[in-house]
């Protein structure tokens, strides 16, 4: 699973998560994880709040769109094209 997909997956099931809750694996270097998190922030899919990170309205729409696509290959393309 890609780092960005993991971030989105964790955030879709939570209101907000602190960085320490969001980063699941200490084996992933912080700079690599931060790069992917910042990419999601700059793409507008994730928001940073004082209390942590959450999916933005655009991120929530993206997750909903990906799950409502009936064609599996189309759904995977839609998700991977964004990442």
C-alpha positions as CSV (number, residue, x, y, z in Angstrom):
1,X,0.0,0.0,0.0
2,X,1.3,3.4,-0.8
3,X,2.0,5.9,1.9
4,X,-0.6,8.4,0.5
5,X,-3.3,5.7,0.4
6,X,-2.5,4.7,3.9
7,X,-2.8,8.3,5.1
8,X,-6.2,8.7,3.4
9,X,-7.4,5.3,4.7
10,X,-6.5,6.2,8.3
11,X,-8.1,9.6,8.0
12,X,-11.4,8.4,6.4
13,X,-12.1,6.5,9.6
14,X,-11.3,9.3,12.1
15,X,-12.3,12.9,12.8
16,X,-8.7,14.0,13.3
17,X,-5.4,12.3,14.0
18,X,-2.2,13.7,15.4
19,X,0.9,13.0,13.4
20,X,2.0,10.3,16.0
21,X,-1.4,8.6,15.4
22,X,-1.3,9.0,11.7
23,X,2.2,7.6,11.0
24,X,1.8,3.8,11.6
25,X,5.2,2.5,10.9
26,X,8.4,3.7,12.5
27,X,10.3,1.9,9.7
28,X,9.2,4.6,7.2
29,X,11.6,7.5,7.4
30,X,10.0,10.7,8.7
31,X,11.2,12.7,5.7
32,X,9.6,10.3,3.2
33,X,6.3,10.2,5.2
34,X,6.3,14.0,5.5
35,X,6.8,14.4,1.8
36,X,3.7,12.3,1.1
37,X,1.7,14.0,3.8
38,X,2.7,17.5,2.5
39,X,1.7,16.4,-1.0
40,X,-1.8,15.5,0.2
41,X,-2.0,18.8,2.0
42,X,-0.9,20.8,-1.1
43,X,-3.4,18.8,-3.3
44,X,-6.1,19.9,-0.9
45,X,-7.1,16.3,0.2
46,X,-5.9,16.7,3.8
47,X,-6.2,19.7,6.2
48,X,-3.9,20.5,9.1
49,X,-5.7,21.8,12.2
50,X,-4.4,22.7,15.7
51,X,-5.7,19.3,16.9
52,X,-4.2,17.2,14.0
53,X,-4.9,16.2,10.4
54,X,-8.2,15.4,8.8
55,X,-9.6,14.8,5.3
56,X,-10.7,18.0,3.7
57,X,-14.1,18.2,2.0
58,X,-12.4,17.5,-1.3
59,X,-10.7,14.5,0.3
60,X,-14.0,13.2,1.5
61,X,-15.5,13.6,-1.9
62,X,-12.6,11.8,-3.5
63,X,-13.0,8.8,-1.1
64,X,-16.7,8.7,-1.7
65,X,-16.2,8.9,-5.5
66,X,-13.6,6.1,-5.4
67,X,-16.0,3.8,-3.4
68,X,-19.0,4.5,-5.6
69,X,-17.4,3.6,-8.9
70,X,-18.8,0.3,-10.1
71,X,-15.9,-0.6,-12.4
72,X,-12.9,-1.9,-10.3
73,X,-10.3,-0.9,-12.9
74,X,-11.8,2.6,-13.2
75,X,-11.9,3.0,-9.4
76,X,-8.2,2.0,-9.1
77,X,-7.3,4.3,-12.0
78,X,-9.2,7.2,-10.3
79,X,-7.4,6.7,-7.0
80,X,-3.9,6.1,-8.5
81,X,-4.1,9.0,-11.0
82,X,-4.6,11.4,-8.1
83,X,-1.6,10.0,-6.2
